[in-house]
Amino acid sequence: MAPYGPEYNIVMATACSRLVEGETLQAAAAKSGAIDSETYKQIISLKTASLFEAAARMGAQLAADDDDLVENLATYAYNLGLTFQIVDDILDIVGDPEEMGKPVGADLMQGRGVLAVQNNQKGRDGGASATAVAEAPPQDPIEQLMAGLRSSGAVEIARLQAEKMGQRARRALETVPPSEARTELLDLVDLVLSRQK
């Protein structure tokens, strides 16, 4: 049964399918400890960006009969989703647990997030891996691992990636006619990039 009409149900079904595929890929990569930058990009594209894209696509389809506008708004939302997830993963390392309402480092210890990629790469390059750090006798191995990532430049690299995705989102709106809604969408990119929780 297609309660919203076939075109909307296809968008929703595709997004749900991608979400499941992303979760499966993430679980497999975390279990094997083999997450790399390409796998990370694929995971966040499937899990987060596809949901943002689906919401914008359906909203645009309902609001306008303009295929170019629908595609531009879907592209905007897809890149906003990537930006949101990268920032979320950064906050897992540098965020204030009280402001965020959750502990930091949880994603990293489960082998998830953009900084898990950096940590795995560091391990392959001869640096300390998450396992090696955890086997040392520090007082708090999670904090030691996070401190190492903070000082390694990994957070700055991830911030640059988030900025790049945010810029792609902004560019997708260049052909959208000026309006209060367009201004709010542009402002939303800045809010995502600067969020602290």
Order of alpha helices (4+ residues) and beta strands (2+ residues): alpha-alpha-alpha-alpha-alpha-alpha-alpha-alpha-alpha-alpha-alpha
